[in-house]
């Protein structure tokens, strides 16, 4: 890739990130605990709980202040024209099987290969082990395979950081109000009307805490046992249980 197009791409993504962080700040008061884990030069696999559709937006926009990050996302979002352009440029990895718990080995191998390739290029990965939004505000991974397959295949220099988000359960981007995954476009429309009614700059703030912890040693230790043990460990971590 030529230097000039690469610089243009980087600057474009940085500007988008700055603008989007500003928009998020109008509604959310976001605090990061241990933010130094975002700045380290090591390739990093971020494993996060998933309370609302807005939490990957919060994470990606803030992570891009430090280093590129490629989220593993549901492929339906890549079919939205504007988002498709954006996801392509941040090397997002679309998946179609995590929500339904598919056991298609070939699909899982393709996802794992793309994740490993991105990490080898120095692009961090954001992965949701549950593969879906929380139904209750707590994280349930069950027998899902993605985290186990990927963690067990990581090279020794890759770090694993657990991301525990709180404060988003109950928002219109979560399942709290209807028990169903909200429509992204509908949630955005309602958020816009809510912001408009408060003249944008006078919206009440929702406090969001993003806690980061280096869980490399523990995750790899449980990976040497079996999938259920790793998933149970991650569930306990996300749900803040010892």
Secondary structure, DSSP 8 states (H G I E B T S, - for coil): --HHHHHHHHHHHHHHHHHHHHHHHTTEEEEEESTHHHH-SS-EEEEE----TTHHHHHHHHHTTTS-EEEEEEGGGGGSHHHHHHHHHTT-EEESSTTTT---HHHHHHHHHHHHHHHHTT-EEEE-TT-S--SSSS---TT--HHHHHHTT--TT-EEEEEEEES-TTSTTSSTTTSS---HHHHHHHHHHHHHHTTTTT---EEEEEEEEE-HHHHHHHHTT-HHHHHHHHHHHHTT--
